Amino acid sequence: MSLDILLTLNTIEVLENYIDKIRPSEELRDQLDIGYKIEKQSIIIFESRPYFHRPNERFESAVAKATFIKMQNHWKVFWQRSDSKWHVYEPHPFVRTINQFVTLVEQDDYHCFWG
């Protein structure tokens, strides 16, 4: 199941504002860029870089993920460890709003998201 339209619009607005604030300057974006995607009821924030040996191709490195749990009306927060699997962000496994998720990722008190 995907997000409802009002939640999706709010999520896009919050994420666009956040990404716009943290993206590198235009002249650096061919080397590093920040983006997000919405997959069903989840959002994923990622970095995008060119491959070292294939600079015309890019790869994405996931930074943070939040999945909306409709029954509890909250977002479940994940980070990706070196095993490339998503793990619940134990210090704050749930947030009520997408704004709270963005704040968690931005502050990154435990250096799980941005390293």
KANOR-V264334 format. One record per residue. OMEGA is omega as a letter, one per 40 degrees, with the letter a starting at -180 (* if undefined). D_FIRST is the distance of its C-alpha to the first C-alpha in whole Angstrom. Layout:
omega->OMEGA d_first->D_FIRST
omega->OMEGA d_first->D_FIRST
This chain:
omega->i d_first->0
omega->a d_first->4
omega->i d_first->7
omega->a d_first->9
omega->a d_first->12
omega->i d_first->15
omega->i d_first->13
omega->i d_first->12
omega->i d_first->16
omega->i d_first->17
omega->i d_first->16
omega->a d_first->17
omega->a d_first->21
omega->a d_first->21
omega->i d_first->20
omega->i d_first->23
omega->a d_first->25
omega->a d_first->25
omega->i d_first->25
omega->a d_first->28
omega->a d_first->30
omega->a d_first->30
omega->i d_first->30
omega->i d_first->33
omega->a d_first->36
omega->a d_first->35
omega->i d_first->38
omega->a d_first->37
omega->i d_first->33
omega->i d_first->34
omega->i d_first->35
omega->i d_first->32
omega->i d_first->29
omega->i d_first->26
omega->i d_first->23
omega->i d_first->19
omega->i d_first->16
omega->i d_first->12
omega->a d_first->10
omega->a d_first->6
omega->a d_first->7
omega->i d_first->10
omega->a d_first->13
omega->i d_first->16
omega->a d_first->20
omega->i d_first->22
omega->i d_first->26
omega->a d_first->27
omega->i d_first->30
omega->i d_first->33
omega->a d_first->33
omega->a d_first->37
omega->i d_first->38
omega->a d_first->36
omega->i d_first->36
omega->i d_first->35
omega->a d_first->32
omega->i d_first->29
omega->a d_first->27
omega->i d_first->24
omega->a d_first->25
omega->i d_first->22
omega->a d_first->23
omega->i d_first->20
omega->i d_first->17
omega->i d_first->15
omega->a d_first->11
omega->i d_first->10
omega->a d_first->10
omega->a d_first->10
omega->i d_first->12
omega->i d_first->15
omega->i d_first->14
omega->i d_first->15
omega->i d_first->15
omega->a d_first->15
omega->a d_first->18
omega->i d_first->19
omega->a d_first->22
omega->i d_first->23
omega->a d_first->26
omega->i d_first->29
omega->i d_first->27
omega->i d_first->24
omega->i d_first->22
omega->i d_first->20
omega->i d_first->21
omega->i d_first->21
omega->a d_first->23
omega->i d_first->25
omega->i d_first->27
omega->a d_first->24
omega->a d_first->21
omega->i d_first->19
omega->a d_first->20
omega->a d_first->19
omega->i d_first->19
omega->i d_first->18
omega->i d_first->22
omega->i d_first->22
omega->i d_first->20
omega->i d_first->22
omega->i d_first->26
omega->a d_first->25
omega->a d_first->25
omega->a d_first->28
omega->i d_first->30
omega->a d_first->29
omega->a d_first->32
omega->i d_first->31
omega->i d_first->31
omega->a d_first->28
omega->a d_first->26
omega->i d_first->29
omega->* d_first->31
